[in-house]
Amino acid sequence: MKSVLFYSVFVIFFLPEQGVTRNSHSGVWAQAPATDTIPLSERFDEPLSGAVRQNEDRKPAFQQRASDRKVIPVKTIETDTAYRSLQKIPEGYTGFKIEIMATSILLPPDHDLFFQHGNITLEELAEDEFSYLIGHFEEQAKAETFRAAFLEGRYPDSKVIGYIEGQRQFKATPKEE
């Protein structure tokens, strides 16, 4: 309460009359900026402490000659992180996962799925069937709630899959309400 009162007194008595407006939503008076918010005297090329090193060239970078500028070369590094995060279903896993995609071929490493999700589990169902799953849920209801809230819009064919001792048991069906 004291800070609001102080601010109100400050705004009313210490700010110039021009540009003072009242916010209709909060009832607080505030000054609308009349000019740019960056002060003309601001020196962005100096340290905040104001310290100046001796024998230092104080020209801003845009005023230096092109030959004096230091250029850091861009180096492209190719990495393949997509398949590093692919996991397998552990032998003793019991719980629920969400199948977000099932395909007849392995997805390429640059597929969008690998850049949008982490900890993706790949399960090979048959010779030409691959299932991409995410999550770990101990209860089917929690898995279904998560799927409905976060994945259903993007992956309408997603489904909750149950596992007992590392074996796919069934396609979990949503509970009817």
VOVO-469498 format. One record per residue (C-alpha): residue in three letters; x, y, z; residue number from 1. Coordinates in steps of 0.05 Angstrom, whole numbers, plus 5000, padded with zeros to 4 digits. Last residue first. Layout:
VOVO-469498
atom r = ALA, x = X, y = Y, z = Z, k = NUM $
...
***
This chain:
VOVO-469498
atom r = GLU, x = 4637, y = 4175, z = 4603, k = 177 $
atom r = GLU, x = 4668, y = 4120, z = 4563, k = 176 $
atom r = LYS, x = 4740, y = 4103, z = 4584, k = 175 $
atom r = PRO, x = 4791, y = 4110, z = 4529, k = 174 $
atom r = THR, x = 4816, y = 4044, z = 4501, k = 173 $
atom r = ALA, x = 4884, y = 4016, z = 4516, k = 172 $
atom r = LYS, x = 4914, y = 3980, z = 4457, k = 171 $
atom r = PHE, x = 4936, y = 3915, z = 4487, k = 170 $
atom r = GLN, x = 4991, y = 3876, z = 4519, k = 169 $
atom r = ARG, x = 5057, y = 3901, z = 4490, k = 168 $
atom r = GLN, x = 5110, y = 3861, z = 4527, k = 167 $
atom r = GLY, x = 5164, y = 3892, z = 4570, k = 166 $
atom r = GLU, x = 5141, y = 3858, z = 4634, k = 165 $
atom r = ILE, x = 5070, y = 3883, z = 4624, k = 164 $
atom r = TYR, x = 5058, y = 3939, z = 4574, k = 163 $
atom r = GLY, x = 4997, y = 3982, z = 4558, k = 162 $
atom r = ILE, x = 4990, y = 4026, z = 4497, k = 161 $
atom r = VAL, x = 4953, y = 4093, z = 4496, k = 160 $
atom r = LYS, x = 4934, y = 4117, z = 4427, k = 159 $
atom r = SER, x = 4953, y = 4171, z = 4377, k = 158 $
atom r = ASP, x = 4912, y = 4174, z = 4313, k = 157 $
atom r = PRO, x = 4894, y = 4247, z = 4322, k = 156 $
atom r = TYR, x = 4967, y = 4267, z = 4330, k = 155 $
atom r = ARG, x = 4972, y = 4343, z = 4332, k = 154 $
atom r = GLY, x = 4905, y = 4356, z = 4365, k = 153 $
atom r = GLU, x = 4905, y = 4292, z = 4406, k = 152 $
atom r = LEU, x = 4974, y = 4304, z = 4435, k = 151 $
atom r = PHE, x = 4970, y = 4353, z = 4494, k = 150 $
atom r = ALA, x = 4903, y = 4347, z = 4531, k = 149 $
atom r = ALA, x = 4876, y = 4282, z = 4503, k = 148 $
atom r = ARG, x = 4943, y = 4245, z = 4506, k = 147 $
atom r = PHE, x = 4957, y = 4271, z = 4577, k = 146 $
atom r = THR, x = 4888, y = 4250, z = 4601, k = 145 $
atom r = GLU, x = 4896, y = 4182, z = 4568, k = 144 $
atom r = ALA, x = 4964, y = 4171, z = 4601, k = 143 $
atom r = LYS, x = 4936, y = 4192, z = 4669, k = 142 $
atom r = ALA, x = 4877, y = 4145, z = 4662, k = 141 $
atom r = GLN, x = 4921, y = 4087, z = 4641, k = 140 $
atom r = GLU, x = 4961, y = 4090, z = 4705, k = 139 $
atom r = GLU, x = 5037, y = 4081, z = 4714, k = 138 $
atom r = PHE, x = 5054, y = 4129, z = 4658, k = 137 $
atom r = HIS, x = 5117, y = 4134, z = 4618, k = 136 $
atom r = GLY, x = 5120, y = 4180, z = 4559, k = 135 $
atom r = ILE, x = 5131, y = 4175, z = 4484, k = 134 $
atom r = LEU, x = 5121, y = 4122, z = 4431, k = 133 $
atom r = TYR, x = 5141, y = 4111, z = 4358, k = 132 $
atom r = SER, x = 5116, y = 4045, z = 4330, k = 131 $
atom r = PHE, x = 5148, y = 4010, z = 4272, k = 130 $
atom r = GLU, x = 5116, y = 3958, z = 4226, k = 129 $
atom r = ASP, x = 5151, y = 3926, z = 4167, k = 128 $
atom r = GLU, x = 5180, y = 3863, z = 4197, k = 127 $
atom r = ALA, x = 5134, y = 3864, z = 4256, k = 126 $
atom r = LEU, x = 5124, y = 3907, z = 4318, k = 125 $
atom r = GLU, x = 5190, y = 3943, z = 4321, k = 124 $
atom r = GLU, x = 5185, y = 3990, z = 4381, k = 123 $
atom r = LEU, x = 5219, y = 4057, z = 4380, k = 122 $
atom r = THR, x = 5217, y = 4099, z = 4444, k = 121 $
atom r = ILE, x = 5224, y = 4174, z = 4438, k = 120 $
atom r = ASN, x = 5259, y = 4208, z = 4495, k = 119 $
atom r = GLY, x = 5252, y = 4278, z = 4466, k = 118 $
atom r = HIS, x = 5197, y = 4306, z = 4422, k = 117 $
atom r = GLN, x = 5192, y = 4361, z = 4369, k = 116 $
atom r = PHE, x = 5259, y = 4351, z = 4334, k = 115 $
atom r = PHE, x = 5253, y = 4276, z = 4328, k = 114 $
atom r = LEU, x = 5181, y = 4280, z = 4301, k = 113 $
atom r = ASP, x = 5202, y = 4330, z = 4248, k = 112 $
atom r = HIS, x = 5239, y = 4276, z = 4209, k = 111 $
atom r = ASP, x = 5313, y = 4291, z = 4198, k = 110 $
atom r = PRO, x = 5336, y = 4221, z = 4221, k = 109 $
atom r = PRO, x = 5291, y = 4187, z = 4169, k = 108 $
atom r = LEU, x = 5231, y = 4149, z = 4196, k = 107 $
atom r = LEU, x = 5235, y = 4073, z = 4193, k = 106 $
atom r = ILE, x = 5183, y = 4045, z = 4145, k = 105 $
atom r = SER, x = 5113, y = 4016, z = 4155, k = 104 $
atom r = THR, x = 5094, y = 4071, z = 4204, k = 103 $
atom r = ALA, x = 5061, y = 4079, z = 4272, k = 102 $
atom r = MET, x = 5059, y = 4147, z = 4304, k = 101 $
atom r = ILE, x = 5042, y = 4179, z = 4370, k = 100 $
atom r = GLU, x = 5039, y = 4115, z = 4410, k = 99 $
atom r = ILE, x = 5030, y = 4136, z = 4482, k = 98 $
atom r = LYS, x = 5063, y = 4094, z = 4536, k = 97 $
atom r = PHE, x = 5033, y = 4056, z = 4594, k = 96 $
atom r = GLY, x = 5064, y = 4015, z = 4649, k = 95 $
atom r = THR, x = 5106, y = 3953, z = 4662, k = 94 $
atom r = TYR, x = 5177, y = 3951, z = 4635, k = 93 $
atom r = GLY, x = 5217, y = 3888, z = 4652, k = 92 $
atom r = GLU, x = 5251, y = 3879, z = 4584, k = 91 $
atom r = PRO, x = 5262, y = 3954, z = 4572, k = 90 $
atom r = ILE, x = 5224, y = 3982, z = 4511, k = 89 $
atom r = LYS, x = 5277, y = 4009, z = 4465, k = 88 $
atom r = GLN, x = 5302, y = 4081, z = 4462, k = 87 $
atom r = LEU, x = 5313, y = 4131, z = 4407, k = 86 $
atom r = SER, x = 5352, y = 4190, z = 4435, k = 85 $
atom r = ARG, x = 5414, y = 4178, z = 4393, k = 84 $
atom r = TYR, x = 5370, y = 4170, z = 4332, k = 83 $
atom r = ALA, x = 5358, y = 4244, z = 4322, k = 82 $
atom r = THR, x = 5424, y = 4271, z = 4347, k = 81 $
atom r = ASP, x = 5460, y = 4269, z = 4280, k = 80 $
atom r = THR, x = 5508, y = 4326, z = 4281, k = 79 $
atom r = GLU, x = 5538, y = 4368, z = 4226, k = 78 $
atom r = ILE, x = 5581, y = 4426, z = 4248, k = 77 $
atom r = THR, x = 5580, y = 4488, z = 4206, k = 76 $
atom r = LYS, x = 5634, y = 4537, z = 4224, k = 75 $
atom r = VAL, x = 5619, y = 4611, z = 4221, k = 74 $
atom r = PRO, x = 5681, y = 4654, z = 4222, k = 73 $
atom r = ILE, x = 5690, y = 4704, z = 4278, k = 72 $
atom r = VAL, x = 5708, y = 4771, z = 4247, k = 71 $
atom r = LYS, x = 5750, y = 4820, z = 4286, k = 70 $
atom r = ARG, x = 5744, y = 4891, z = 4259, k = 69 $
atom r = ASP, x = 5807, y = 4929, z = 4243, k = 68 $
atom r = SER, x = 5805, y = 4916, z = 4167, k = 67 $
atom r = ALA, x = 5733, y = 4941, z = 4164, k = 66 $
atom r = ARG, x = 5755, y = 5008, z = 4194, k = 65 $
atom r = GLN, x = 5723, y = 5024, z = 4260, k = 64 $
atom r = GLN, x = 5664, y = 5071, z = 4266, k = 63 $
atom r = PHE, x = 5611, y = 5016, z = 4270, k = 62 $
atom r = ALA, x = 5651, y = 4981, z = 4325, k = 61 $
atom r = PRO, x = 5651, y = 5042, z = 4370, k = 60 $
atom r = LYS, x = 5717, y = 5078, z = 4374, k = 59 $
atom r = ARG, x = 5748, y = 5074, z = 4444, k = 58 $
atom r = ASP, x = 5817, y = 5048, z = 4423, k = 57 $
atom r = GLU, x = 5849, y = 5031, z = 4489, k = 56 $
atom r = ASN, x = 5914, y = 5062, z = 4512, k = 55 $
atom r = GLN, x = 5889, y = 5065, z = 4584, k = 54 $
atom r = ARG, x = 5828, y = 5024, z = 4602, k = 53 $
atom r = VAL, x = 5765, y = 5063, z = 4617, k = 52 $
atom r = ALA, x = 5721, y = 5048, z = 4676, k = 51 $
atom r = GLY, x = 5650, y = 5073, z = 4672, k = 50 $
atom r = SER, x = 5626, y = 5016, z = 4716, k = 49 $
atom r = LEU, x = 5575, y = 4996, z = 4662, k = 48 $
atom r = PRO, x = 5631, y = 4984, z = 4612, k = 47 $
atom r = GLU, x = 5630, y = 5029, z = 4551, k = 46 $
atom r = ASP, x = 5605, y = 5012, z = 4481, k = 45 $
atom r = PHE, x = 5532, y = 5023, z = 4499, k = 44 $
atom r = ARG, x = 5543, y = 5096, z = 4515, k = 43 $
atom r = GLU, x = 5476, y = 5128, z = 4535, k = 42 $
atom r = SER, x = 5476, y = 5204, z = 4528, k = 41 $
atom r = LEU, x = 5417, y = 5205, z = 4481, k = 40 $
atom r = PRO, x = 5375, y = 5168, z = 4530, k = 39 $
atom r = ILE, x = 5338, y = 5108, z = 4502, k = 38 $
atom r = THR, x = 5263, y = 5112, z = 4517, k = 37 $
atom r = ASP, x = 5247, y = 5152, z = 4454, k = 36 $
atom r = THR, x = 5205, y = 5213, z = 4466, k = 35 $
atom r = ALA, x = 5140, y = 5235, z = 4500, k = 34 $
atom r = PRO, x = 5133, y = 5172, z = 4542, k = 33 $
atom r = ALA, x = 5064, y = 5167, z = 4572, k = 32 $
atom r = GLN, x = 5067, y = 5184, z = 4645, k = 31 $
atom r = ALA, x = 5025, y = 5143, z = 4692, k = 30 $
atom r = TRP, x = 4964, y = 5154, z = 4736, k = 29 $
atom r = VAL, x = 4936, y = 5092, z = 4767, k = 28 $
atom r = GLY, x = 4861, y = 5076, z = 4764, k = 27 $
atom r = SER, x = 4876, y = 5003, z = 4749, k = 26 $
atom r = HIS, x = 4833, y = 4993, z = 4686, k = 25 $
atom r = SER, x = 4824, y = 5066, z = 4665, k = 24 $
atom r = ASN, x = 4898, y = 5081, z = 4666, k = 23 $
atom r = ARG, x = 4904, y = 5155, z = 4677, k = 22 $
atom r = THR, x = 4948, y = 5197, z = 4633, k = 21 $
atom r = VAL, x = 5007, y = 5244, z = 4644, k = 20 $
atom r = GLY, x = 5036, y = 5263, z = 4576, k = 19 $
atom r = GLN, x = 5049, y = 5335, z = 4593, k = 18 $
atom r = GLU, x = 5042, y = 5355, z = 4665, k = 17 $
atom r = PRO, x = 5114, y = 5341, z = 4682, k = 16 $
atom r = LEU, x = 5129, y = 5286, z = 4732, k = 15 $
atom r = PHE, x = 5146, y = 5303, z = 4804, k = 14 $
atom r = PHE, x = 5081, y = 5319, z = 4838, k = 13 $
atom r = ILE, x = 5028, y = 5272, z = 4810, k = 12 $
atom r = VAL, x = 5074, y = 5214, z = 4790, k = 11 $
atom r = PHE, x = 5113, y = 5216, z = 4854, k = 10 $
atom r = VAL, x = 5051, y = 5220, z = 4897, k = 9 $
atom r = SER, x = 5020, y = 5161, z = 4861, k = 8 $
atom r = TYR, x = 5085, y = 5121, z = 4866, k = 7 $
atom r = PHE, x = 5090, y = 5135, z = 4941, k = 6 $
atom r = LEU, x = 5018, y = 5114, z = 4951, k = 5 $
atom r = VAL, x = 5028, y = 5051, z = 4912, k = 4 $
atom r = SER, x = 5092, y = 5036, z = 4951, k = 3 $
atom r = LYS, x = 5057, y = 5048, z = 5017, k = 2 $
atom r = MET, x = 5000, y = 5000, z = 5000, k = 1 $
***
